[in-house]
Structure formats: structure tokens, C-alpha cells
Amino acid sequence: MEENKAVDIPVNNTEAPVEKSATTEPIKSVEQPLVQETKVEAKEKVFTQAQLDEIVVGRLGKEKVRMLKKLGIDDESKIDDILAKANLYESVKSEADSLKQEKLIRTYGDELSALGLDPDFTEYALGKIDKGENLDEFKVNASKFLEANPKFKKDTFKSVNSNLDLGGVEPYPDFEKMTTEQYLKWRAKNKL
């Protein structure tokens, strides 16, 4: 094992070399004077339920005043009037939105009808077709939809003959005008 040797390390050219040992010893820090710990006994404050209630009511009152001030309400008695006006506004706004929607559906429905859509499928088609930003975009999207789904066009569906062919069974006669004998013959003939 090597012995500890002193090594000269210059810090800068103007200073004298400083000696250091090859093995470093822990540097002893400057000891600071110990501060005496003072024991402060914190006394817990105990509140009664009445005191807690008073604190809560006070804080809620302050918060209520702050909120009323924030809403621009000076008098609490005006709150009911303001709420009534707000409810009226909401109902009128809802009705206006509903009317706008109905007008829009009617306009789109008219465009679909003009493109040849069967009116029975208007509601279905409106759910499937992208409305776009404006009516022109809707027309383009509706045309594409009808090209891809020609089964929804008016001329695809034909009227159906509702007369039933009962396979050799005579149509029902007017039973009120038949006698019992006629009725029994008719039943026997039709195997009923």
C-alpha cells in the first residue's frame, strides 16, 4: 500500500500551490450554535355546537351576500322575480329552438321530396344524411344518399293489390240476408 503523499495543485498562476493529501479526510463543518428548542404547548381550542353553528351561519351569510353582489342583486326579494324571468326565458328559448328545428326539417323534407325520396322515409333519411353547413351542402349529401340507396325513392314502391285470393273459397256473403239453410249449404260447400 502506498503512503499518503502530498500533491501540489496550482489553483491559478498568481497563487501559491496548495497541498492536498491523496486520501481525503472528511471536512469538518463549522458548528453552529445549537438553538434551544422551546416547548410551546399548543392548547387546543374547543368549540361548543352553538359556537360552531354561529360560525357556519356567519360564513354562509357572507357567502350569500358575496354571491348576490356577484349576480347584481341588491334585494333578496327580487330573487323570485328573477327566477320567474329566467324560467320564462328558458321556455321561450326552448319553443323558439323547437320552431327552428321544425322549419329546418320541413325545408330539408321539401328538398328530399324534390330529389324523389318517398315521403314515408323522410324522417329516416334525415337521420342518416349529413346536414352540412348550409342547404346546398345538404342537397349534395342527400343526392349522394339517394344514389347509394335508390330503394328509398318514390318510384321504387308500387301499389299492392289488396284483393285476397282465398283459393276457391267464395267471398263471404251477407249473412243477415241468408236463411239458416242457405248458411248451412254455404258452410258445407266451403268446408268451414
Sequence and secondary structure as in RCSB ss.txt:
>XXXX:A:sequence
MEENKAVDIPVNNTEAPVEKSATTEPIKSVEQPLVQETKVEAKEKVFTQAQLDEIVVGRLGKEKVRMLKKLGIDD
ESKIDDILAKANLYESVKSEADSLKQEKLIRTYGDELSALGLDPDFTEYALGKIDKGENLDEFKVNASKFLEANP
KFKKDTFKSVNSNLDLGGVEPYPDFEKMTTEQYLKWRAKNKL
>XXXX:A:secstr
     EEEE SSTTS  EEEESS                         HHHHHHHHHHHHHHHHHHHHHHHT   
GGGHHHHHHHHHHHHHHHHHHHHHHHHHHHHHHHHHHHHTTB GGGHHHHHHHS   SSHHHHHHHHHHHHHH G
GGBGGG          SS      GGG  HHHHHHHHHHTT 
